[in-house]
């Protein structure tokens, strides 16, 4: 997974978790809304100052936006004791 994808996934996840629109986050970070959209779509690579501004607007550390997401846990169906077939 490349860094643009990591940032895009985390930016969208944390923005939505805080109930913020792209427009509201852009306003708080003093960044254009279309730039937020482009980052979430992996069109642009963000500079470190932009990552820092976004992180502060989200109330977190910049490193958190660049942390590789943990893989989803593999779900296995419960054993119902019928022995299959």
C-alpha positions as CSV (number, residue, x, y, z in Angstrom):
1,X,0.0,0.0,0.0
2,X,1.5,3.3,-1.0
3,X,1.6,6.4,1.2
4,X,-1.1,8.3,-0.8
5,X,-3.5,5.4,-0.3
6,X,-2.7,5.3,3.4
7,X,-3.4,9.0,3.8
8,X,-6.5,8.8,1.7
9,X,-8.0,6.0,3.8
10,X,-7.1,7.5,7.1
11,X,-8.2,11.0,6.2
12,X,-11.6,9.9,5.1
13,X,-12.0,7.5,8.1
14,X,-11.1,10.2,10.7
15,X,-13.0,12.9,9.0
16,X,-16.2,10.8,8.9
17,X,-15.7,9.6,12.4
18,X,-15.7,13.2,13.6
19,X,-18.8,13.9,11.5
20,X,-17.1,16.5,9.3
21,X,-17.8,17.2,5.7
22,X,-14.9,17.9,3.4
23,X,-15.9,21.5,3.4
24,X,-15.9,21.8,7.2
25,X,-12.5,20.1,7.4
26,X,-11.1,22.3,4.7
27,X,-12.3,25.4,6.6
28,X,-10.8,24.2,9.9
29,X,-7.5,23.4,8.2
30,X,-7.5,26.5,6.0
31,X,-7.2,24.3,2.9
32,X,-9.4,24.3,-0.3
33,X,-12.2,21.7,-0.2
34,X,-11.3,20.4,-3.7
35,X,-7.8,19.7,-2.4
36,X,-9.3,17.6,0.5
37,X,-11.4,15.7,-2.1
38,X,-8.3,15.2,-4.3
39,X,-6.3,13.8,-1.3
40,X,-9.1,11.4,-0.5
41,X,-9.2,10.2,-4.1
42,X,-5.3,9.9,-4.2
43,X,-5.0,12.5,-7.0
44,X,-2.4,14.5,-5.1
45,X,0.4,13.8,-2.7
46,X,0.2,16.1,0.3
47,X,3.1,18.0,1.6
48,X,4.1,17.6,5.3
49,X,2.7,21.0,6.2
50,X,-0.7,20.0,4.8
51,X,-0.7,16.7,6.6
52,X,0.1,18.6,9.8
53,X,-2.7,21.1,9.2
54,X,-5.2,18.3,8.6
55,X,-4.2,16.4,11.6
56,X,-4.5,19.4,13.9
57,X,-7.9,20.2,12.4
58,X,-8.9,16.6,13.2
59,X,-7.5,16.8,16.7
60,X,-4.7,14.2,16.2
61,X,-1.1,13.8,15.4
62,X,0.2,13.9,11.8
63,X,1.8,10.5,12.3
64,X,-1.7,9.0,12.9
65,X,-2.8,10.1,9.4
66,X,0.2,8.3,7.9
67,X,-0.1,5.1,10.0
68,X,-0.8,2.0,7.9
69,X,-4.3,0.7,8.6
70,X,-4.5,-2.6,10.4
71,X,-5.8,-5.4,8.2
72,X,-9.4,-6.3,8.8
73,X,-9.8,-9.3,11.1
74,X,-10.6,-12.5,9.3
75,X,-14.1,-13.7,10.3
76,X,-14.6,-17.4,10.6
77,X,-18.1,-18.9,11.0
78,X,-18.7,-20.5,14.3
79,X,-18.6,-24.3,14.4
80,X,-22.2,-25.5,14.9
81,X,-21.1,-29.0,15.9
82,X,-23.0,-30.7,13.0
83,X,-19.9,-32.1,11.4
84,X,-20.4,-30.5,8.0
85,X,-21.6,-32.1,4.8
